[in-house]
Amino acid sequence: MNRHIVCAANKFELNGQEIIVTGARHYDPIMHAVIDALSEQGQLIAIPDVVANQGFIDNFGKWLSREDARACVLENEQVLRSQPNSSELFSEDLY
């Protein structure tokens, strides 16, 4: 089964632990709601105190950086809506 990028994701590293939050787009209302809930529970320090690594999740649940996600899309011939001259993938490129 080929790997496909399925959604935007931010990876936070806090006290040696990784927390990945997904959404249709980076920092969309759903992603913000999850980040806010994690912050209220004390599991994540509110932004901008913690910097997120923006990337994507593939169909196997693996997080990929914007650069690795773009390479994955091209390698597996996933449909791109737009194809800017960039080494990074943006959710607008996919959907």
Residue pairs with C-beta under 8 A, 6 or more apart in sequence:
1 59
2 76
3 58
3 59
3 60
3 62
3 72
3 76
4 58
4 59
4 72
4 73
4 76
4 78
5 56
5 57
5 58
5 59
5 64
5 69
5 72
5 73
5 78
5 89
5 94
6 56
6 57
6 58
6 59
7 22
7 23
7 24
7 56
7 57
7 91
8 22
8 23
8 24
8 25
8 26
8 28
8 31
8 54
8 55
8 56
8 57
8 91
9 20
9 21
9 22
9 23
9 54
9 55
9 56
9 57
9 63
10 20
10 21
10 26
10 27
10 31
10 35
10 52
10 53
10 54
10 55
11 18
11 19
11 20
11 52
11 53
11 55
11 63
12 18
12 19
12 20
12 21
12 44
12 50
12 51
12 52
12 53
13 19
13 50
13 53
14 44
14 45
14 50
19 38
19 43
19 44
20 57
20 63
21 31
21 34
21 35
21 38
21 52
22 31
22 57
23 30
23 31
23 34
24 30
24 91
24 95
25 31
25 91
25 92
26 54
26 91
35 44
35 46
35 47
36 46
38 44
39 45
39 46
39 47
44 50
53 65
54 66
55 63
55 64
55 65
55 66
55 68
55 69
56 63
56 64
56 66
56 69
56 89
56 91
57 63
57 64
58 64
58 69
58 72
64 72
66 88
66 89
66 90
67 87
67 88
67 89
69 89
70 86
70 87
70 88
70 89
70 93
72 78
73 80
73 89
73 93
73 94
78 94
79 94
80 93
80 94
81 92
81 93
81 94
81 95
82 92
82 93
83 93
84 93
